[in-house]
């Protein structure tokens, strides 16, 4: 009987303990955790509560490892910096544990069995009811949110679709999230190398940087627009730095400074252009250049000599040694079959080459494609153009476009980047472009997935610039180490280029170079960036040549595209083709150059030599002097069937809105005495040909008998020039005298004939080409823009001086 009563009492106690403890709002509750509960755990909990002066409430539901205790609220909330109950618990547990260590025979106490104490916090749980539908963030709502949050009062802000595209969501530069962080370009300066800048415009005057400005056309301190069509530079400046006010629209980096460097409103020498490219390059961070050689599908021209040195000086010494950031537009010759790898300004490792993208994220027909193109950003096409500041106080325009507008948009985004990370180098900025660009129009067949996991397209580069993405990436970006390179020359000894017209399976001339790990280690090259191929080819029609470069990872760059309009018989002379498609690729293995002869069966050519150069990051732990030019082995073949994409397989550009105009062309002086030298240099140039840390293969000079006699140096390297006997030495001496006299006579005749040509008056030079007054958007006419209707068919505004391009079509 007693046993039954005892059993009933135990059940009653258990039932009482298992009851849910009611909560008193005037008390604070804690849980005691016992990892290994037993039959006396509730007693341990009571004991602990009693020792620290709190009330035991009972177990926590069916969880035998947890027990609830409580104190009055006023007792627990005495100090804000710590919880007194938890503090008392920890002190008591520590003292009991220490005591047990001193007395090894002490039995385990409740303090050894309890693990921790936790304060309970009231939380609100919500019903899984159907939530009210969130408002759809339409383009209009996004625009209104940005306008209200950022207090933008500019009346034209709604027309700046490239900032917020209210019709096609996401088809914009994604900049408002950057602005909301207070990042607006402050602390950076962009120099606009163009036709001047209207610094008196209300939309630009507050951000105009006079100290970084100059007029190289008229050699004046300020870049005042003086010709009736000197409006292009002002428009570009508005895209970047239009002030947030009540005039027109807002600039991408609306608190950055903008300089004007006037070079496009007349002729300038290479000296002036070189000075412009380095002008105030400690204060001017970014140089925005929306100009270049003519986009006519037949010109091949690049900066050489002092101009090449100016670029090198800029990247080595500009911005305190971090390097000037040069941004160039790809060009508007797409509909003429032009390719930006034939433009030495865009085809340079020192420049960021930017193409155009229309408001539908499509490739405009006018925009050129090439393997040197790094990124794209928004401009005209598909019926829409860029809204920006115009020349004249409180004047605006909505007809700005072409790749001329893409370059300043990119410059504005990069101004935001440098305002966050002014310590970035010129190569850091290029790395960030590659890392953060977003592929667009991914149905286009030219997209290739690279070993790096990124995608590349000769029309779009790595994709469009996203302001938010690149600024966020810049915040944590680690600066790259200094640059190194590996150079591998190949002599082809006038190997014939096989005809590849009309064949399904092409049989190109193929030359292969093996790059080994030992070569890379000797050069200290740890990460690949740019690739260049310096090429010499003799050909009767340059536009028939297509050149591909295939990497060990089976990635193919189109270095030279066929150009139907390029009929030059001068071939390719020491031209440095560049590709960014192999960025971060593993370079070990066979690199193959494939040369095709397309379009015209009757014209032929031969390859003289080429040089492969790999540029990249120097291994951080590299010791010693890099070996840039190792011994190499290569293979040349012209009978190997190689199925590749031919030029005819690339889709022809689809004609689009023609209101993009022509890219501005730099005008150089053309004294008659310089005609011959200018023409010969225009097609044999490379923007990095004079790089201190870069060497190229020996240029092959094409000598015409009626222009140039063999030099003494030519005679010195003639085979069999070393006689083996005294007799042959005497004979050679006699022959040398006769030969020298003949050469001098021939040179005298040639000189007299040429002198008559050199003395031709400037009036005899062609005057029907494009002139300085006609370089800007001739087709971009607005019905209400009376100024732009002043094009004079009688050439009233032209001085009749030919552009450099008129002599450099070859």
Order of alpha helices (4+ residues) and beta strands (2+ residues): alpha-beta-alpha-beta-beta-alpha-alpha-alpha-beta-alpha-alpha-beta-beta-alpha-beta-beta-alpha-beta-beta-alpha-beta-beta-beta-beta-beta-alpha-alpha-beta-beta-alpha-beta-beta-alpha-beta-beta-beta-beta-beta-beta-beta-beta-beta-alpha-alpha-alpha
